Each structure stands twice: as C-alpha cells, then as structure tokens.
Amino acid sequence: MTVVIGFEGSANKIGIGIIRDGEVLSNPRRTYITPPGQGFLPSDTARHHRAFILTVLKEALEQAGLKPADIDCVAYTKGPGMGAPLVTVALVARTVAQLWGKPLLGVNHCIGHIEMGRLITKANNPTVLYVSGGNTQISNDPSPGYNIEQMAKKGSQYVELPYTVKGMDVSFSGILSYIEDAAHKMLSSGQCTAEDLCFSLQETLFSMLVEITERAMAHCGSQEVLIVGGVGCNLRLQEMMGVMCKERGAKLFATDERFCIDNGAMIAQAGWEMFRSGQVTELEDSWITQRYRTDEVEVTWRD
C-alpha cells in the first residue's frame, strides 16, 4: 500500500493530510483568521503557517498512527497561491523529505481539489466546476462567503445585477462595484435590505456558473457534475446545480467543508495519483509558482 503525506498552505489555511490507497488517515489544519473587514496579507499568513506547521505535522502523524518510516512520498502545494505562504510550506516539505529520505512531489492546488472530490464522491468522469473565493477574501468572521450565504437565506427581493456570460466564460467585474454604488441609495431609501442584496448577489453569480456548467456538459456529452473548491460548500449553489442536473437526467456530486475547503489530504491524494504513475519532483525543481494554471499539469494517471 502507498502512503503519501500532503502539505497545503497556499492561502490562509495550513493543513497536512495523510492518504493510504484512497483512505484518509488524518487531515488536521489551522486557519489564519484576521479581524472583520481585513484580508490576510501574505507575510502575516506565512508567519501564521510557520507558527503552526510543525504542530499540525505532529498531529497528522499521531492521528494516522504512523511514523516517518511509514511514509512513501511527501507532496506539497507548488501553486497557485500566495508567494510567502507557499514558500513556507514548500521549505518544510523539502526539509521533511530530505530528513526522512523520501521522494518529493509538487502538486497543483486546483488538481488537488479535483482529485479529492473524485475520491470522496466516487464520481466517474464528471464535468468539474472549481469555485474558490479565497483570493477575494475581504471580511472574515468566519468567512465572507459563509456570511453572504447566511444573510441571503433571509432575503427575498431580487435586485437585478450585471449578468455577463460569453460561451463558457463569465465576467464578475462590475458586480461588486455596482452593489457598493447602489447599496447606500437602496438601503437608505428602503428599496431593499442588506439580506436582499446578498440574496441577489448569490442568485446572479450562481446562475452564471450553472449556465456555463450546463453548456460544458452539453459540449462534452457529460452526465455528471462535480463541484469542488471552498465555495462548493455553499448549499444554494449545490441546490441550483442540482435542479439543472435533474432536468438533464444527470448526477451532481459535491463534498462538505471537510474536503471542499483547503486541506492537506487533497494534496496527498493528488500526490498519491502522481506518485503511482511514476512522477517525482527533483529537489532542484521543487520551487513554487503563484501562477500555476490547471491546464499546465500533465495528467499521467488518467486515460
């Protein structure tokens, strides 16, 4: 059996997970939470990761009941993400691999989300919608997406917002600016509530995502949809996607916050797939890159 340990720290979460042939043995993590109204800066986030990474590593091994000798490969997030946090985690992963005498693997963060989703849901060959909100995080407590989702549940009046879809491309530019510009006028005049604006924002953005997903399914002849990424936890998005899938006679697959939010096990799972297909990252090639497109990855483990 192949055992892979994965290090994730591309944004505000530091997580280390261990996978053994498709079984999640451990998956502890810590989240860097800033005061409401503030985002997380790369240097501060890296400082947080440095403070907790060895503690999380110890927890991962203890929860899995394993020793370093039991690990076959060390995987880490190569990118995309914030530079300083990525470097912090890569440095520890490289050090651990050398100390333990184990091969190293640099993993694409997005591929990690996808492979974890496929493992947990058992989706066969899905059209994948990867939705992540970490890079636009501006208000914690506990996270902006969660806050919007909860407020949207109390909204009922739909406020028309910019809706831009071209083929399978979407444009979100202008939506937030429009809301910020209109919010003061509409809220002060009693035309709508803050909950109505959150409701309208969700409905508009998710409608765009459902539309392009359905178009992709039509082009590919797909009968499965897999939602991954942190925003994939949103129940309203899952509900809207589910309605579309039901109308097409398709199946929807999604995970809960244990695996859709950044975690180490997803890096371990992608690393497991890569390692089993013969891939290894040489030490001199074990850098990080903040811009690492999903389609730059050569997928050697699937037909």
C-alpha positions as CSV (number, residue, x, y, z in Angstrom):
1,M,0.0,0.0,0.0
2,T,1.2,3.5,-0.9
3,V,1.1,6.2,1.8
4,V,1.5,9.9,0.9
5,I,1.6,12.9,3.2
6,G,0.4,16.2,1.8
7,F,1.3,19.8,2.8
8,E,-1.1,22.6,1.9
9,G,-0.7,26.3,2.7
10,S,-1.4,28.3,-0.4
11,A,-3.8,30.7,1.3
12,N,-5.0,31.2,4.9
13,K,-5.1,27.6,5.9
14,I,-2.2,25.3,6.9
15,G,-3.2,21.7,6.6
16,I,-1.3,18.3,6.5
17,G,-3.1,15.2,5.5
18,I,-2.1,11.5,5.0
19,I,-3.7,9.2,2.4
20,R,-3.2,5.5,2.1
21,D,-4.6,4.0,-1.0
22,G,-7.7,6.2,-1.1
23,E,-8.2,6.2,2.7
24,V,-7.9,9.5,4.6
25,L,-5.9,8.6,7.7
26,S,-5.6,12.1,9.1
27,N,-6.3,15.7,7.9
28,P,-5.7,18.4,10.6
29,R,-5.5,22.1,9.7
30,R,-5.4,25.6,11.2
31,T,-6.9,28.7,9.8
32,Y,-5.5,32.2,9.9
33,I,-8.4,34.5,10.8
34,T,-8.0,38.3,10.7
35,P,-10.3,40.9,12.2
36,P,-13.6,41.5,10.3
37,G,-13.1,43.9,7.4
38,Q,-9.5,42.9,6.8
39,G,-8.0,40.5,4.4
40,F,-5.0,38.2,5.0
41,L,-1.6,39.6,3.9
42,P,1.0,37.2,2.5
43,S,3.7,38.0,5.1
44,D,1.3,37.7,8.1
45,T,-0.2,34.5,6.7
46,A,3.2,33.0,6.2
47,R,4.1,33.9,9.8
48,H,0.9,32.0,10.9
49,H,1.9,28.9,8.9
50,R,5.4,28.9,10.3
51,A,4.0,29.0,13.9
52,F,1.7,26.0,13.4
53,I,3.1,23.8,10.7
54,L,5.2,21.5,12.9
55,T,2.3,21.2,15.4
56,V,0.0,20.2,12.6
57,L,2.6,17.8,11.2
58,K,2.8,16.1,14.6
59,E,-1.0,15.8,14.8
60,A,-1.2,14.3,11.3
61,L,1.3,11.5,12.1
62,E,-0.3,10.8,15.5
63,Q,-3.9,10.7,14.2
64,A,-2.8,8.4,11.4
65,G,-0.9,6.2,13.9
66,L,2.2,6.3,11.6
67,K,5.9,7.1,11.8
68,P,8.0,8.9,9.2
69,A,9.3,5.4,8.1
70,D,5.8,4.5,7.0
71,I,5.5,7.4,4.6
72,D,6.3,6.6,0.9
73,C,6.2,10.2,-0.6
74,V,6.0,13.8,0.5
75,A,3.7,16.0,-1.5
76,Y,3.3,19.8,-1.2
77,T,1.4,22.6,-2.9
78,K,3.5,24.1,-5.7
79,G,0.9,26.7,-6.6
80,P,-1.2,28.6,-7.4
81,G,-1.4,30.8,-4.3
82,M,0.2,33.5,-2.3
83,G,4.0,33.5,-2.5
84,A,5.1,33.8,1.1
85,P,2.8,31.0,2.4
86,L,3.7,28.7,-0.5
87,V,7.4,29.2,0.2
88,T,7.0,28.5,3.9
89,V,5.2,25.2,3.3
90,A,7.5,24.1,0.4
91,L,10.5,24.7,2.6
92,V,9.2,22.5,5.3
93,A,8.1,19.8,2.9
94,R,11.5,19.8,1.2
95,T,13.2,19.6,4.6
96,V,11.0,16.7,5.8
97,A,11.5,14.8,2.5
98,Q,15.3,15.0,2.9
99,L,15.3,14.2,6.6
100,W,13.1,11.2,6.1
101,G,14.8,10.1,2.8
102,K,11.5,10.2,0.9
103,P,10.7,11.3,-2.7
104,L,9.1,14.8,-3.2
105,L,6.2,15.8,-5.3
106,G,5.0,19.4,-6.2
107,V,1.2,19.4,-6.6
108,N,-1.1,21.8,-8.4
109,H,-3.6,23.1,-5.8
110,C,-6.5,23.0,-8.2
111,I,-5.8,19.5,-9.2
112,G,-5.7,18.6,-5.5
113,H,-9.3,19.9,-5.1
114,I,-10.4,17.9,-8.1
115,E,-8.8,14.6,-7.2
116,M,-10.1,14.9,-3.6
117,G,-13.6,15.5,-4.9
118,R,-13.4,12.5,-7.2
119,L,-12.1,10.3,-4.4
120,I,-14.8,11.3,-1.9
121,T,-17.8,11.3,-4.2
122,K,-16.7,8.4,-6.4
123,A,-17.7,10.5,-9.5
124,N,-16.6,8.6,-12.6
125,N,-15.9,11.2,-15.3
126,P,-17.5,14.5,-14.3
127,T,-17.6,18.0,-15.6
128,V,-15.8,19.8,-12.8
129,L,-16.8,23.3,-11.5
130,Y,-14.0,24.6,-9.4
131,V,-15.1,27.6,-7.4
132,S,-12.8,29.3,-4.9
133,G,-13.2,32.6,-3.1
134,G,-10.0,32.8,-1.0
135,N,-8.3,35.3,-3.3
136,T,-11.1,37.8,-2.9
137,Q,-11.5,37.4,0.9
138,I,-12.1,40.9,2.4
139,S,-14.2,40.2,5.5
140,N,-13.7,37.3,7.9
141,D,-15.7,36.1,10.9
142,P,-15.7,33.3,9.9
143,S,-15.6,34.0,6.1
144,P,-17.2,36.3,3.6
145,G,-18.8,33.5,1.6
146,Y,-20.4,32.0,4.7
147,N,-21.7,35.3,5.8
148,I,-23.2,36.1,2.5
149,E,-24.8,32.6,2.3
150,Q,-26.5,33.1,5.7
151,M,-27.7,36.6,5.0
152,A,-29.0,35.5,1.6
153,K,-31.3,33.0,3.3
154,K,-33.2,35.9,4.8
155,G,-33.5,37.8,1.6
156,S,-36.5,37.6,-0.8
157,Q,-36.4,40.6,-3.1
158,Y,-34.3,40.2,-6.2
159,V,-32.3,43.2,-7.3
160,E,-31.2,43.0,-10.9
161,L,-27.4,42.9,-11.2
162,P,-24.9,42.8,-14.2
163,Y,-25.0,39.3,-15.8
164,T,-22.2,38.6,-18.2
165,V,-21.7,35.2,-19.9
166,K,-20.0,34.6,-23.2
167,G,-19.8,31.0,-24.2
168,M,-18.2,29.3,-21.2
169,D,-16.5,32.5,-20.0
170,V,-18.0,34.6,-17.2
171,S,-17.2,38.2,-16.1
172,F,-17.7,39.2,-12.5
173,S,-16.2,42.6,-12.9
174,G,-18.5,45.4,-12.1
175,I,-20.9,43.4,-9.9
176,L,-19.4,44.3,-6.6
177,S,-18.8,47.9,-7.7
178,Y,-22.4,48.1,-8.8
179,I,-23.7,46.8,-5.4
180,E,-21.4,49.1,-3.5
181,D,-22.6,52.1,-5.5
182,A,-26.3,51.2,-5.3
183,A,-26.3,49.8,-1.8
184,H,-26.3,53.1,0.1
185,K,-29.1,54.6,-2.0
186,M,-31.3,51.5,-1.9
187,L,-30.7,50.7,1.7
188,S,-31.3,54.3,2.9
189,S,-34.4,54.7,0.8
190,G,-35.8,51.4,2.0
191,Q,-35.9,49.8,-1.5
192,C,-34.3,46.7,-0.3
193,T,-32.4,45.2,2.7
194,A,-28.8,44.0,3.0
195,E,-30.2,40.5,3.0
196,D,-31.9,41.2,-0.3
197,L,-28.6,42.3,-1.8
198,C,-26.8,39.1,-0.6
199,F,-29.6,37.1,-2.0
200,S,-29.4,38.9,-5.3
201,L,-25.6,38.5,-5.5
202,Q,-25.8,34.8,-4.9
203,E,-28.6,34.2,-7.3
204,T,-26.8,36.1,-10.1
205,L,-23.4,34.7,-9.7
206,F,-24.6,31.1,-9.2
207,S,-26.9,31.4,-12.2
208,M,-23.9,32.3,-14.3
209,L,-22.0,29.3,-13.0
210,V,-24.8,26.9,-13.6
211,E,-25.3,28.2,-17.2
212,I,-21.7,27.7,-18.2
213,T,-21.5,24.3,-16.5
214,E,-24.6,23.1,-18.4
215,R,-23.1,24.4,-21.6
216,A,-19.9,22.5,-20.9
217,M,-21.9,19.3,-20.2
218,A,-23.7,19.7,-23.5
219,H,-20.4,20.1,-25.4
220,C,-18.8,17.1,-23.7
221,G,-21.9,14.8,-23.5
222,S,-21.4,14.6,-19.8
223,Q,-23.9,13.3,-17.3
224,E,-22.0,14.1,-14.1
225,V,-21.1,17.4,-12.4
226,L,-18.6,17.7,-9.6
227,I,-18.4,20.9,-7.6
228,V,-15.0,21.5,-5.8
229,G,-13.3,24.4,-4.0
230,G,-14.3,26.4,-1.0
231,V,-17.4,28.0,-2.5
232,G,-18.6,24.5,-3.3
233,C,-19.7,24.2,0.3
234,N,-22.5,26.7,-0.5
235,L,-25.8,24.8,-0.2
236,R,-27.6,27.2,-2.5
237,L,-25.1,26.6,-5.3
238,Q,-25.5,22.9,-4.8
239,E,-29.3,23.3,-4.9
240,M,-29.3,25.3,-8.1
241,M,-26.8,23.0,-9.8
242,G,-28.9,20.0,-8.6
243,V,-32.0,21.4,-10.3
244,M,-30.1,21.8,-13.6
245,C,-28.7,18.2,-13.3
246,K,-32.2,16.8,-12.6
247,E,-33.6,18.5,-15.7
248,R,-30.8,16.9,-17.7
249,G,-31.1,13.5,-16.1
250,A,-27.6,14.0,-14.7
251,K,-25.9,13.4,-11.3
252,L,-24.5,16.1,-9.0
253,F,-21.5,15.4,-6.8
254,A,-20.2,17.7,-4.0
255,T,-18.3,17.4,-0.8
256,D,-18.7,19.1,2.6
257,E,-16.4,21.6,4.3
258,R,-14.0,18.8,5.5
259,F,-12.8,18.4,2.0
260,C,-14.0,21.3,-0.2
261,I,-12.1,23.8,1.9
262,D,-8.3,23.8,1.5
263,N,-6.8,20.8,3.3
264,G,-3.7,18.6,3.3
265,A,-5.4,15.4,2.3
266,M,-6.3,16.8,-1.1
267,I,-2.6,17.4,-1.8
268,A,-1.8,14.0,-0.5
269,Q,-4.4,12.4,-2.8
270,A,-3.2,14.2,-5.9
271,G,0.3,13.3,-4.9
272,W,-0.7,9.7,-4.5
273,E,-2.1,9.6,-8.0
274,M,1.0,11.3,-9.4
275,F,3.4,9.1,-7.5
276,R,1.7,5.9,-8.5
277,S,2.0,7.0,-12.2
278,G,5.8,7.4,-11.8
279,Q,6.1,11.2,-11.2
280,V,8.6,12.6,-8.8
281,T,9.9,16.2,-8.3
282,E,13.6,16.5,-8.1
283,L,14.9,18.8,-5.3
284,E,16.3,21.3,-7.8
285,D,12.9,21.6,-9.4
286,S,10.9,21.9,-6.2
287,W,10.2,25.6,-6.5
288,I,6.8,27.3,-6.1
289,T,4.8,29.4,-8.5
290,Q,2.0,31.8,-7.6
291,R,0.5,31.4,-11.1
292,Y,0.1,27.7,-11.9
293,R,-2.7,27.0,-14.3
294,T,-4.6,23.8,-14.1
295,D,-4.2,23.1,-17.8
296,E,-0.4,23.3,-17.4
297,V,-0.4,19.9,-15.5
298,E,0.3,16.8,-17.5
299,V,-2.2,14.3,-16.1
300,T,-0.4,11.0,-16.5
301,W,-2.6,9.0,-14.2
302,R,-5.9,9.1,-16.2
303,D,-6.8,7.9,-19.7
